[in-house]
Amino acid sequence: MSAQTQTQTQAPALLDSVASPQALRALRPGQLPGLAEEIRTFLIEKVCATGGHLGPNLGVVELTLALHRVFDSPRDAIVFDVGHQAYVHKLLTGRRADFDHLRQVDGLSGYPSREESPHDWVENSHASTALSYADGLAKARALAPHHSDQAVVAVVGDGALAGGMAWEALNNIGGAPERPVIVVLNDNGRSYAPTTGALATHLNALKHEGFAHRRNLFTELGLAYLGPVDGHDANAVEGALRRARALHRPVVVHVMTVKGKGYAPAEADPADCLHAVGPLDPATAQPPATTLPSAPSWTSVFGSALQELAAERADVVAVTASMLRPTGLNPMATKFPERVFDVGIAEQHAVTSAAGMAMAGCHPVVALYATFLNRAFDQVLMDVALHGLPVTFVLDRAGVTGPDGPSHHGMWDLTMLAAVPGLRIAAPRDAAQLRLLLAEALDTADGPTALRLPKAAAGADIPALAHMNGIDILHRSPSRSLDLLLVATGPLARPALAAAAELEEHGIGVTVVDPRWLVPVTPALEQFAARHQMVVTVEDSTRTGGTGAAIAQACRDAGINTAVANLGLPHAFLPQGPRSRLLTEAGLDGPGIADAALRHLDRADNDRRSPLRTS
């Protein structure tokens, strides 16, 4: 019976008995196929109930069984890259009961978590890092004789291996034969998308042309090579890992797996829609009708808008780092495949390659998750902005993202990008503004631009009452009082309007504006500030160095004495949880903004009345 059809009522006898790696090692080899089947049934049931990374974990069941039978975790360090393939590892290290709350508030993380278990060595959810962690662990253990027999294992996918940092690490690992690091190459031919480039071609040759006993890319770098091994034969993988450990030198174990193994909809999913999922009906692999979005996502609006603009302008090209569909580029790739470039998991290369295209007369659109742009800041600064190149960055999942947790919240892009000279940053408040701002960005020829998009439904458009020098006025109190100016960035315009209504019930006159282009600060915003008693800025980014800080600095530089208070995300790593809940906890919903504005107004009024205050 397949994992897809086994019912919940059939007791998983083997899985019940495997609550630790020690219990797993006590099983007979012949019991492993049955255990793998039970694990797949468990994963399909739990991940379809809560959402999570389904395809990657179904593909590593036998591989993870073999890892925990050969290596004594956590004494032997097993580092997963990318960490979203660690669900089976969590299951085998005592966290089975926690899967009912996978990726939920105070629940099981979707990635390795040092707080959860000593078996999780790193909080690893950005790709191409495990080999560097492993290199450092091996160096430290070489300096401590009592650790010399402890293995260091890095599990890396063929997609993550394409990242430049992985090759920097391999260069060090292969150059030190006295430091044994075991690199387990989980090769399923894709990350989010099919693996691209010369490395993919080379790995295919190793898999299909019998290169096991010949020189290859890894042996040229100084590592031994074992494989290819059938990754769904636990005993074969276990044997290869035991041979690798016995070599006492750096070695690559090339394991071939099938993403989504054992679940027919995931195996037959060329678009990889079951890589990461929300709640699904496991029988159909479709979301329940109640969870279908009522409005298009920001990502889909961007995708259609870019395709339309690309049809009008032959100079528009697009670049992404193995995130073609998740960033909305698939419509353009379908219509103009020769003008869309997926460089694999290599954000730094993506940005500088885009710079090269801009130098040659193209206008590249680099579509990345906001959290992954962190990895390419130097390239944005020195390779694009220093040259004044017209490259547009579209940052998906900016701000609070939700269940992926601290590593995936797009909280730092505004702080970083606001420091880049010549870079203009926009945040659309609705779908109509997204289309307008994207067109304006593509019309910018004298420097880079960036647009921030949240992970959410776009919602209804918010019309402006008036426009003034690029600023949209969204609300004016009917009274003539100019007590408060609320500056709302992007999708926080809606809660800012709700806050304005609440503040008016307290007799406070409020103007709500959307600057559209956040950085640099337009002088018109300074003029608005000068006509109000206080300015409150609202942004779904950290307050440090963000939009509010830029507005406050601009007012000071212009000699405007209006007090400026900045509301934003806390200076901390935020946990996983629903976007709406996390924004509410940060005080960025309507009531939270109104309460904060009242406090700041009271404080400013008290300061004005204080006899100790000097002019």
Secondary structure, 3 states (H helix, E strand, C coil): CCCCCCCCCCCCHHHHHCCCHHHHHCCCHHHHHHHHHHHHHHHHHHHHHHCEECHHHHCCHHHHHHHHHHCCCCCCEEEEECHHHCHHHHHHCCCHHHHHHCCCCCCCCCCCCCCCCCCCCCCCCCCCCHHHHHHHHHHHHHCCHHHCCCCEEEEEECCHHHCHHHHHHHHHHHCCCCCCCEEEEEECCECCCECCCHHHHHHHHHHHCCCCCCCCHHHHCCCEEEEEEECCCHHHHHHHHHHHHHHCCCEEEEEECCCCCCCHHHHCCCCCCCCEECCCECCCCECCHHHCCCCCEHHHHHHHHHHHHHHHCCCEEEEECCCCCCCCCHHHHHHCHHHEEECCCCHHHHHHHHHHHHHCCCEEEEEEEHHHHHHHHHHHHHHHHHHCCCCEEEEECEECCCCCCCCCCECCHHHHHCCCCCCEEECCCCHHHHHHHHHHHHCCCCCCEEEECCCCECCCCCCCCEEECCEEEEEECCCCCCCEEEEECHHHHHHHHHHHHHHHCCCCCEEEEECCEEECCCHHHHHHHHCCCEEEEEEEEECCCCHHHHHHHHHHHCCCCCEEEEEEECCCCCCCCCHHHHHHHCCCCHHHHHHHHHHHHHHHHHHHHCCCCCC
